[in-house]
Amino acid sequence: MSEPTAYETYGKPIIKGIVVFLISLSLFASYSILTQEGASLDVLGDILVTLYISVLVFYGVFWETMDTRRFRLALYFGVLLWGAERFVSGDDSFLTVALILGGLGMLIRELYFKN
């Protein structure tokens, strides 16, 4: 067996710690928004998209599946979902359109071009 690299020894635990911190921060922010603004459709949509992306990133980092096709499809769907949620909430800015078109484009590309 070969010696573990510095990334495997120090990098992976640090990255996992950062991911856990950011997911915790994201979940706390979602809870805070829910308690301050109530359970409106806009807030619930935002929280559901946040939960979806958080679970997806957690799955990708901790099970080391970020380089799989299934993860990429789920990620691109998340980008599309994020843009759709913003559009349904009434935000029709450039970022919203870019998220929708970019997510849809990446999703179509991943489904059409197989490795």
N, C-alpha and C positions, 0 to 999 in steps of 0.2 A: 504494500500500500504506500501511496505517496503522502508526503506531509501536507496537512491542510494549509491553504494559502492564507495570507493575512485577511483577505476579504471574507473567507469562510469563517475564520476565527473571530475577527472583530467587526467586519462590515455587516454581515447578515444580522447579528443581534442588534446592532445599532439601528439598522434600517427597520427591523421589526419593532423596535422600541419607538421609533419616530412614527411609524404607521399606527401603532396602538395609541400614541398620544394624539395624533391628528384625528383619528376616528373618535376617540373620546371627546375631543373638543367639538367635533361635528355633531355628535349626539347630544352633548350638553347645549349647544346652540339651538338645535332642533327643539329640545325640551323647553328652552327659554322662550323661543318664538311661540311655541304652542301655548304656554302659560300666559304670555303677554297679549297675544292677538286672538286667542281662542281657536276653536276647531273649524275654521272656514275652509272652503274647498281649496283656495289658493295655498293656505298654510299646510293642509294635509298633503296636497300634491308635492309641495316642496319637501316635506319631511319624507314622503315615500321615495322620492328620487334620491334624496340624501342617504337614506337607509340602503337603497339598492346599490349605489356607488360604494358606500362604506363596506358593505358585505362583500362586494365584488373585489375590492382592493385587498381586504383582509384575506379572502380566499386565494387571490393571486400571489400574495406575498408569502403567506404561511404554508401553502401547499405547493409553492413554486410552479405555478401553472401559467405565469404571465406570457410564456412563449408558445402557448397552445392556440389552436384555431378557435376552440370553444371560448376561451377567455377573450380573444379579440372580438368575436361576434358579440359576446355579452357586453364588452366595453363600448363598442360602437353603438349597440342598441341603447346603452345608458346615455351616450352623448345625444342621440336622437330623442330619447325620453326627456332629457334635461331641456332641450330646446322646445319640445312640444309642451312641456309643463309651463315654461316661461310664456309661450304664445297663448296658451289657454288662460293664463293669469292676466293677460292683457298687455304684455310687454312685446312690442313688435319692433324692437331695436335691431341694429345690424348684428349684434352678438346672437340674438335669438335666431335670426335667419341663418347665420353662419353655423350655429350648432345644429339646426335642423338639416340644412343642406350638406354640411360636412359629415354628420353622423349617417345620413342616408347614403351619401356617396361612398363612405368607407364600408358601410354594411353591404351595399351592392357589390363593391369591388371584392370584398372578402368572400361573398357567396358565389360570385361569378368566376373569379380566378382561383382555381384550386391548385395547391402545391403539388 
